[in-house]
Amino acid sequence: MTSSLLTPPVRTTPATVSAFFKGTPALRPAAKLAAIDLDGTLLGPDRRPSRENLAAVARLQQHGITVVIASGRHFDAIAPIATQLSAVDWYVCSQGAEVTHADRKTVLERQYMTRTEVELALATGDQLGLVSLVQVPEGTITDADSSREPQLAYHDSINGRSSRRIPRAQILERQAYKVLWVGAPEYVAGLRHLPEVTALPMQALHTEHGIFELMPHTVTKANGLTRLTAHLGLSARDVVAFGDGENDIAMFQWAGASYAMPHGHPNALAAAKRIAPGGAPENALARAIDLYLAQ
C-alpha cells in the first residue's frame, strides 16, 4: 500500500450539497473527460444503471465532458451497458489491458501476460482449489466444467455472458489479458494474505465477492487512461474519475479529480480526493456527479 492511501479523504458536507440543489451558480467544470467505473458505480447492486445515474452521466455530457467507461470487464461485457448511454466512444477494458474505440476498429493498447505468467497463475489457482478463467481479446475462456463449478455461473452472471470452455493446452497458446480465480467469497477475500499469492510476480486484486484477478503490474486503469488521453490531446488534470473499488485506486491517484462511492472499498475511499454523499448505492454515482458539477 502506498503512503498516499493513508491521506484522509476530503468528505462532503450537507451545506455543499444543499447549496447545489438550491441553484447556487457553479463554474464550468474543469474536467474535459470523465472516467466511470461500472460495477458498484454506474451499475447498482442489481448490475443495472439506475435512471438517476444515466441522467447524471447525460448532465456531464451536457457540460461538454467526454465520458469514458473504465472497467475490469471485458469489451464484450462493457458494450451492452455503454450503449445505454449517449455518445460513449471509448472504453478502457480489462483493468486497462485494452484501450479501444467503441467500434473496436481503433485499438490504442493491448497488454498481455506472458505465457509463463498465465501458466503460473493457473497452476497456483489449482493449488489453492480455485476455478480459473482467462480473459483474452475474443472473450473469457476456461478449462473448468460449468456443470460442476457453480462459481462459474456467478462469474458469468456478472460478466453478462458465458465463458467458453477449451482445453488448458489451448488456453496457454492464447494471448491473455488477465487470469481470474473464482471461489467461495469468504475464502477469496483472504487470498491476498497467502504466501502463495504474495510470492507471485504479478498484480493481484480482489475485485468482486468471490473473484480475484491476476495481471501484469503495468495493467491499471490509470495506465490505460494515460494512453487514451495522450491520443485525445489531454492529460491527467483534465480527467475526473468515479469508482468504488481497489482497482480504481491508481485511477483515483492519477486523475485531476476523483470521487469514490460511499459504499466502496475502504482503500478506495482513502485514495479518492472526494467521497460522494451517503444514500442508496444504486444512485451514488448521480450524487457524486452532482457534487462535482457543483464545485
N, C-alpha and C positions, 0 to 999 in steps of 0.2 A: 504494500500500500504506500502510495506516495504521500509526502508530507502535506500536500495541498488538500488531501481528503480530511485533514484534521481542522481545517479552517471552518469556523461556524458559518452556515449558510445565512444569507440575508432573508429574513422572513417578512411576509407581508403584514400589514396592519389593516384592521377594518376601515380605518379612515381613508387609506389609499384606495381601497376597492370601492367604498361608498362614493368617493369623490368622482370616480369614473362614471358610475351609474347615475350620478346627478347631472352629468353632462359637462363636467369641468373640461375646458379646452385642453387638448393634448397636442404636443408637437408631432410632426410627421415621424413615424418610426425610423430609427437609424438603419435597421437591417434591410438588406436587399434580397436575402434568401432565408427561408425558414426550413430547417431540417426537422422532420417529425417522425418519431418512432411509431410503430404500430401497436403491438401487444402491450396493453397497460397504459397506452397514451391515446392514440386516435381511437383504438378499439377498447370497448368496455369489457367487463367480466364475461359477457356473452359472446365475445370475439366479433362484435359488430360496432361500427361507428354510430354514435348517437346523433340525432338530428341537431342537437346543440353543438356537438363537435364539428359536424360538417358545416354548419352555418358559421362557426368561428373561423374555420380554415378559409371559407369564402371571404370573410372580412379581412384576413391577411392579404389575400389576393387583390381585394379592392383598394388596398393601400399600396399596390404595386410591388408586393413581395412575392418572389418566386417560391413556390412550395415544392419541396423535395421529400420523398419518402426515404428514411434511413432505418433499415430494419435488419434483423438477423435472418429474416425469412428469405427463401429462395425467390428469384424473379417470378416464377410461376405462381407463388403464393402471395406475392405483392400485387401483381397486375389486376386481379379481380377486385381488390379493395381500392386501389388507386383510381380505377375507372369510375368509382362513385364520386370522386372529386372532379373539379373542373380544371383542365389545363395543367395537369401534373406531368411534366415531360421527362423528369429524371429520377432514377431510383439508385440508391446505394444499398445493394443487396448483400445477403450472406455475411453480415457484420462488416462489410466494406471490401470483401474479396472481389465483388463485381460492381462496377460503376457503369451504368448503361442508360441510354435513352429508352423511353417507354416503348418504342417500336423495336427495340433491341437490334437495330441495324447499325447503330453507332455505339460501340462498347469502348469506353475510355480505359478501363482497367479490368484485368483478371489476374488475381494472385492465387497460386496453387500451393498446396502442401507437397513436399517431396514424397516419393513412394515409400521411403524409409519411415517418414513421419506417419503416414497413413497406416503402414504395417504395424508400427509400434503402438499407435493409438488403438487399433483393432485388437491386437494381442493383449493389451492392458485391460481393455473392456472385457474380454473373455475371462481374464484372470480375476476380475472383480465381480464377475457374474452379471454383467450388464449386456443389454442388447445394443448393438451399434448400427448406426446409419451413416451414410456418406453423402454429402451434397456435392454434386458435380454440375457443370453448366446445363446439362439436359434435365436435371431434376434431383430427386433423392432416391438412393438405392441402398439395398441391404441384402445380406445373405440369410437373414432370420426368417422364420416361418410365422407369418402374421396370425395364423390359426392357433399357434401355440404361445404367442407372445402378446398378451393384452396391452402391454405398454406401447407397442407399435400403433395400435388403434388410437391411443391417446395422442401420440405424436402426430398422426395423420389428421386427427380432428383439429389440431392447432394449425397444421400446415395447410389444411384446406384441400388436400389431395393425397391419394395413397402413394406410398413408397413402392418402388419396383424391386422385385426380388431377382438377384442374379448371383452366380457363384462367386465366392471370395476371390478366386484367382482372376476373374474378370474385373472385379472391383479394383483390384490392385493395378490393373492396366489403365485405369481411367485417371484423368486429371481431376483432383479433388479440391474443393474449397475448404471443407472442414469435416470433421467427424463428430457425430452426436452420439452420446450414450443416453439410453433411457432405462429407467428402473423405478423402484418404489421411491416416492418423493422424500421420505424421511432418510433413506439411505443416500440418495443422490445429494441431499443438502449437506452431507458431511464429507463428500468425496474430496473436496479441496484440501482437507487436512491429512489425507492418507499419504504416506511416503511414496507409494507407487505413483501417485498423481503429482506430487510436488517435484518428483525427480524427472518428470517428462520435459523434454527440451522444446516446449511449445506453450502457447497461451491456453489457459483453462478457465472456463467461465460457467457458472451456474446461472442459466438464463430463464428457465421456467421450472415450475414444480415438476420434478421427475425428469428433467432434461439437463444435460451437462454437455458443453461443447469444447472442442479442441481445434486449434488453428494456429498458423504462424503468428509470432509476436507482431509482425508488421501489419496484420489484418485488424483494422479498427474502423469504426465509422468515421473517426477523425481523419484518418489517412485517406479514406475514400472521398470524404468531402474536400480534402485538400486538393485531390486530383480534379474533382468536379469544379471547384471554384476557380482553379487556375484556368481551366478550359473556358469558363464563363467570364474571365477577367475580373474576378472578385477575390477577396481574401477572408480570413477568419473573422476579422472585425465587422464584416458585412453580414454575418450569419447569426441568427437566433436559433437555438436548439431546444427541442422539447422531448422529454423522455422520462423513464421511470426506473430503469434497471442498471445493473453494474456494467452491462455492455454499452451504456450511454455515457459512462464516466469520461472516457477520453474525448468524446464529442463535447461534453459539457465544459471541460477544461480548455478545449481548443477554441470554441466559438466565442464571439464577442459578447453574446448574451446567452444565458441558458436557464431553463425553467424545468424543475422536477415536479412530477405529480406527487401530491402529499401522501399517497398510499405506496409510493415507490420504495425501493431498497434503501436502507439507511445510508449505505455508502454513496448511493446516487444522490440522495438528498444533501449529503455533506459536500459533494463535488459541485452541485449546481450553484449558480450565482443567486438564484431566487427559487422559491417554492410556491406553487400555486395555492390559493386559499383552499381550506378544507371543504369537504362536501362529498357528494356522490361520486364514486370513481368513474362512472361512465361519462360524466361531464367535466372531469378535471381539466382536460385539455382546453375546453372552452373558457374555463375560469383563468387558466394560465395565459391564453391568448388575449383575453380582455385585460388582464393585468399588464401585459406587455404593451398593448396599444394605448393604455392609459398613462404610460411613463412619459 
